[in-house]
Amino acid sequence: MDWTLFFVATTFALYIGIAIWARAGSTDDFYVAGHDVHPTVNGMATAADWMSAASFLSMAGLIAFLGYGGSVYLMGWTGGYVLLAVLLAPFLREFGKFTVPDFVGDRYYSTFARVIAVVCALFVSFTYIAGQMKGVGVAFSGFLGVPFELGIIIGMVIVFFYAVLGGMKGVTYTQVAQYCVLIFAYTVPAIFMSMIITGNPIPQLGFIGNAAGEDISMLQKLNTVVTDLGFQEYTQTNKSMFDVFAITGALMFGTAGLPHVIIRFFTVPSAKAARFSAGWALVFIAILYTTAPAVGAFARMNFIDTVNDATYITDEQNYEQTAAAIEADGGKPVPTWYKTWERTGLLEFEDKNGDGIMQYRGPNSPDGIENEVNPNRDIFVLANPQIAQLPAWVIGLVVAGGLAAALSTAAGLLMVISSAVSHDLCRRTLFKDMDDKTELRVARGAAAGAVVAAGLLGIYSSQLGFVAQVVAFAFGLAAASLFPIIFLGIFWKRMNKEGAIVAMLFGLVSTFAYIVYFKFGGGTPDQYLFGVSPEGIGFVFMWVSGALGIVTALVTDAPPQDVQDLVEDIRVPGTRQPHGMADAGMAPAPAE
Amino acid sequence: MSEKEHIDAKGYWAATVRLTLSLLAIWFAVSYAAGILFRDFLDQFAIGGAPLGFWFAQQGSIYVFVALIFYYCWAMARLERKFGVEG
């Protein structure tokens, strides 16, 4: 407990120190960190921005339960960076402004289009941020004995410090620190787990190697072990191929369309730097994302090894004496880590047949015994250090890592929310003659307001389903409403205002309606369109919305010459010139 | 527009689009094709102790994605030199 407090306090002090050092002096600093972040540094910041509490805590556990089915997250949340690098990031950097709605508003010469983009950006960001704040609250309440609400408030104060003071500049450098904390906390226990299960210290190699001391591959052994208990083979899934395809697609294209990821690429000095930055971001992400499937498989194997058919020891019994007695009888006592984590409610044992033995079984249980053990998927990353018998301080590190993952993502989202309000709604739509100083004040105010709103959302969304439910929203909406019009805005000069508005509105409304109907409106899987679950529907509607946008653009007038010239400029680095009224005072200086 | 006059912007853009399409073909091949559509076929082969299709879905595609982006950086820098564009 003391180690946890030590790591959390030290890392928080570090973040505040960085915030004071990196204060923002202008809107340029505040929105885009002055456009002069080094590509590798930005890559690292992007990785922290991107990897949320869900990536850090839940993903490995999710893969442990889903096996092959978990691949959608691995491919989806990394493949999106290829799309970003080759289709969006360098061109948006060359466009050179502050926000995603900025691009939409200028490229489609329409205030209405800008406002819809603001709505999309706000909606996506708020659904996402609620989960982060909740993660912070859970970490505090679970490990430091602080009440859930107070935990969220502490998190809010920290984010407030660096996001409101430092803007994008403060956020960038704290995210770099947060990346280092979270990747260290993730890989250290993984290496030890890999040693225990496979005898190989590198998890990515252990994953494809043999089980420790045996002549059978780890995955093959795992397949046998899980099918013997009535689960599906680890390397298979029961989802239809098209559904897997669609979910992967929605996550990939959604990643590329997420505003808090895109704005990170506005902070580097040039298109070239934006490309490299995307590459570095994916390197830093891949370190965690190629470790996660290994952790998932090891954790599943270890869980079955140590927990299944173990004799339960109640809290009233003396653990050491009872365990020794069970072992003397040739039995297997419930492991100590299980007893520790049982208190958090993340593990449940219900002795249905009253034999005192913990039977862990799948839906096709071969011996007819009902499953009695229900682990929460977050348990695997949290309990790994103890399972691997690492010293207590490693647990403290994992908690600090989880908080770093949640806070860094929350900060990136806050920047999207505050800039959408201060820049796109106030400066570019409502009060066009606002000066830079006032805008900076409004931006700080908006960031402060967003912190409070996010915290409240975190506190009061406990009644709603957890992150997994709303993540479908964020990615589906980003894929169906934002990705097509940004992509077409760069690659098709003829795309116009009417087409963009139709495409965005269709993507927004259709995806929203589909997800609400199936997640909250009582829709059943047999009603799925083409058998696609709500998580994947954004991918299907993305194509429809793009097609509708193209057809609409073709039957309406071509965009003004100025806009077409702008598109030609952003395609060729170093040739960006101001175009038209809206661009006149706002065009960025060409890169030096 | 002064700078653009001595740049073959059309040629540069056409080359960029060609490069982008070929990279996206590989991107599709390692993830959607190898990891999903033809997984069952690839699973009869193995890399180490992992079925190949499964490995592509959980590991291989990610390595290739990283390589693709850095190749893109390198190839674009070459294109920019060729066309005299200042990246």
Interface residues (C-beta under 8 A of the other chain):
Chain A: I63 Y68 G70 S71 L74 M75 T78 G79 Y81 V82 L83 A85 V86 L87 P90 Q204 L205 F207 I208 G209 N210 I216 S217 M218 L219 Q220 T235 M241 V244 F245 T248 G249 M252 S270 A271 K272 R275 F276 A278 G279 L282 V283 A286 Y289 T290 P293 F491 E568 D569 R571 V572 P573 G574 T575 Q577 A591
Chain B: M1 E3 K4 I7 A9 Y12 W13 T16 V17 T20 L23 L24 W27 S31 Y32 G35 I36 L37 D43 A46 I47 G48 G49 A50 P51 F54 W55 A57 Q58 Q59 S61 I62 Y63 F65 V66 L68 I69 F70 Y72 C73 M76 A77 E80 V85 E86 G87
